[in-house]
């Protein structure tokens, strides 16, 4: 590469070669190269096909993920219900002890 650049610059009026031009002259253009990007990536279709997962495997995984998500949703709903009940019990206890909220209408602080 350096020799190519030196030979090119022997002529005083020569414009220096860009790195891309040097690469093309030294390595020669090849199919599979995209100018400026190097070797193109493999096709996404080939990547998917080579992953080894069948359609049935994918469907099974989707079903497992849906089941896990539904289970998590049910657990979160139950936890939310328990939290609401606990909050209601605490408020009821505080009111029975004579506690009044320091907040007026719409949560504004009463002074």
C-alpha positions as CSV (number, residue, x, y, z in Angstrom):
1,X,0.0,0.0,0.0
2,X,2.8,2.4,0.9
3,X,4.7,1.5,-2.3
4,X,1.6,2.3,-4.3
5,X,1.2,5.7,-2.7
6,X,4.9,6.5,-3.2
7,X,4.7,5.5,-6.9
8,X,1.6,7.6,-7.3
9,X,3.2,10.7,-5.7
10,X,6.3,10.6,-7.9
11,X,4.4,12.9,-10.3
12,X,4.5,16.4,-8.6
13,X,1.0,17.2,-10.0
14,X,-0.6,14.0,-8.7
15,X,-3.5,14.2,-6.2
16,X,-2.9,11.9,-3.2
17,X,-5.0,8.7,-3.2
18,X,-7.7,8.3,-0.7
19,X,-7.6,5.2,1.5
20,X,-10.5,3.8,-0.4
21,X,-8.7,4.2,-3.7
22,X,-5.6,2.6,-2.3
23,X,-7.7,-0.4,-1.0
24,X,-9.4,-0.9,-4.4
25,X,-6.1,-0.8,-6.2
26,X,-4.3,-3.1,-3.8
27,X,-7.0,-5.6,-3.0
28,X,-8.9,-5.4,-6.3
29,X,-12.7,-5.0,-6.3
30,X,-14.6,-8.1,-5.2
31,X,-18.2,-9.1,-5.1
32,X,-19.4,-9.2,-1.6
33,X,-17.9,-5.8,-0.8
34,X,-20.1,-2.8,-0.4
35,X,-18.1,0.4,-1.1
36,X,-17.3,2.0,2.2
37,X,-18.9,-0.7,4.3
38,X,-16.7,-3.7,3.8
39,X,-18.1,-7.2,3.5
40,X,-21.9,-7.1,3.5
41,X,-23.7,-8.8,6.4
42,X,-25.3,-12.2,5.9
43,X,-28.9,-12.1,4.9
44,X,-31.4,-12.0,7.8
45,X,-33.3,-14.8,6.2
46,X,-30.2,-17.0,6.3
47,X,-29.6,-16.0,9.9
48,X,-33.1,-17.0,10.9
49,X,-33.0,-20.2,9.0
50,X,-29.7,-21.2,10.5
51,X,-30.9,-20.6,14.1
52,X,-32.3,-24.1,14.2
53,X,-35.7,-23.2,15.6
54,X,-38.7,-24.7,13.9
55,X,-42.1,-23.0,13.6
56,X,-43.4,-25.3,16.4
57,X,-40.5,-24.3,18.7
58,X,-41.3,-20.6,18.1
59,X,-45.0,-21.2,18.7
60,X,-44.3,-23.0,21.9
61,X,-42.0,-20.2,23.1
62,X,-44.7,-17.7,22.3
63,X,-47.3,-19.7,24.3
64,X,-44.9,-20.0,27.3
65,X,-44.2,-16.2,27.2
66,X,-47.9,-15.4,27.1
67,X,-48.6,-17.8,30.0
68,X,-45.8,-16.2,32.1
69,X,-47.0,-12.7,31.3
70,X,-50.6,-13.6,32.2
71,X,-49.4,-15.2,35.5
72,X,-47.4,-12.0,36.3
73,X,-50.4,-9.8,35.5
74,X,-52.6,-11.9,37.9
75,X,-50.0,-11.7,40.7
76,X,-49.7,-7.9,40.2
77,X,-53.4,-7.5,40.3
78,X,-53.6,-9.5,43.5
79,X,-50.8,-7.5,45.1
80,X,-52.5,-4.2,44.1
81,X,-55.8,-5.5,45.7
82,X,-53.9,-6.3,48.9
83,X,-52.3,-2.9,48.9
84,X,-55.6,-1.1,48.5
85,X,-57.2,-3.2,51.3
86,X,-54.2,-2.4,53.6
87,X,-54.4,1.3,52.8
88,X,-58.1,1.3,53.5
89,X,-57.5,-0.4,56.8
90,X,-54.8,2.1,57.8
91,X,-57.0,5.0,56.9
92,X,-59.9,3.5,58.9
93,X,-57.7,3.0,61.9
94,X,-56.3,6.6,61.7
95,X,-59.8,8.1,61.5
96,X,-60.9,6.0,64.5
97,X,-58.0,7.5,66.4
98,X,-59.2,11.0,65.6
99,X,-56.7,11.7,62.8
100,X,-57.9,14.3,60.3
101,X,-56.1,14.9,57.1
102,X,-54.0,18.1,56.8
103,X,-55.1,18.4,53.2
104,X,-58.1,20.2,52.0
105,X,-60.0,19.7,48.8
106,X,-57.9,18.3,45.9
107,X,-54.8,17.7,48.1
108,X,-54.0,21.4,48.9
109,X,-52.2,21.9,52.2
110,X,-54.5,23.6,54.8
111,X,-52.7,26.2,56.9
